[in-house]
């Protein structure tokens, strides 16, 4: 199968799943869960570009999600921007900030890079928590609705809030996945993939290592910012937790769980890690213990992630 056919097949499968899932939803609550999965998956697709493609680790990417989320809260309130334009503003600010801090940070390698990105995420979270007059502090602040539902009602479309955000988040994920898959097959994607193998070898064949690493960092920051904005608009409220350390860890875990080199694997990892806490509520106080045990088992027996491991076994049986 050619790369182009594989790309369109993956997008077609994802589109079919997004369109078909509502047929089996027993209640409107599942639209909310589905929208949350799509938003998480969008942010994880950005990490696939950074970690799986360029081989750079980040433990502070929730900071960019926080910037995107608070842009949708602050820009309409203080600048009078439409929430949709605020989403774009948050993505631009996140991209510029990633460009600014990425130059010195990406000179580091290994755990030094991880600690540096972790420090950025903690710094953003602290600013959002301490600037009470602007951000509402730990209590957070309200986010203005995007305002499309009244227009859709005028056009004769009767949809609930859950259905609306399911559709918006699903479309955003499809666009994000399409862009990421295009990047994988492009000369830029191949250059980034060379970094993952060996930065020294990549530089010897003429690849600008620093530029490609910075490009991957900026792109992934924009993905995280858009996902944070969508989450804030969907919930109608935002708190500094969205930029917290645990959110960054969740994003990386989703990427690794599904398969850090696979776009569809990122969606699978986000779906599993979003759904598991909902399913494991029956275990009450043992929920976190069971969740951790499941993740450890998967990493022991499928170290490359769920989707790559499953596909390898399917191909092995076919041969």
C-alpha positions, 0 to 999 in steps of 0.5 A: 500500500502506498503512503498516499493510500495509507493516509486516506485510509486512516482518515477514512476510518477515523471519519467513519468512527466519528460519524458512526459512534452517535448511532450507539450512544445510549444518552447525551452524556456520551457526546460529551465524553466523545468530544473530550476524547477528540480534544485530548486526541488532538493535543496528543497528535501534536506530541506524535509530531514532537516525540514520535517524529522528531524524537524530542520529549516535552513534559510541559505541553499542558502550558500551551493548552493553558494558554489556548484555554485562557485566550478564549476566556480573556480575549472576549472579556478584555479585548472584545474578540469573538471566541473563535478569533480568540482560539486563533489568537491563542494558537498564534501566541503559543506558536510565537512563545514556542518559537521564542523559548524553543531556541534555547530549550531545544539545545538540551537533550534527554532528561535536561530537555524534559526538565526544561519543558517541565519548568515551562509548564509549571511557570505557566500554571503558576502565573495562571494560579497567582494572577487572581485579578486577571485569571480568577486564580485557582477558582478559574473563570467563565468562558464565553460560548462560541455562539454558533448554536443559535445560528444552526437553530435558525437554519433548522438544525436542532442540536444539543450542546453535547452534539454540537461540541462532538461535531466541532471536536470531531471535525477539528481532530480530522483536520489535525490528523490530516495535517499531521499525516501530510507532514509525515509524508513530506520532505519536512517530515522525513527530515524530522524522522531522520532526527529521531534516528540520529541527529549527528547522521541527520546533520551530516546529510545537510539537515538543519537539526536545530531548525527542524527540532524548533519546527516540530516544537512550534507545531506541537505547541499550536496543536496543544493550544487549539485543543486547550481552547476547544476544551475551554469553549466546550466546558464554558469554564477554565481553571489553571489545572489545564496547564498543570503538570498532571495534564502534561503527563496525561498527554505524554502517556496517551501518546506512548500508550497508543503508539508514539509514532502513529497518528491513529495510535494517538487517537486510540491512546487518548480514547483509552486513557479518557474512557478508563477512569469512567469505566473504573469508577466501580473500583472506587478508591482502587481506581488509580491503582487499577489504572496504573496496573493496566498501563504497566501491563500494556507497556511491558507486553506492548512497549511500542504502544497498542496500535503498532503492536497490534498491527505487527501481530496482524501482519505476522499472522498474515505472513 
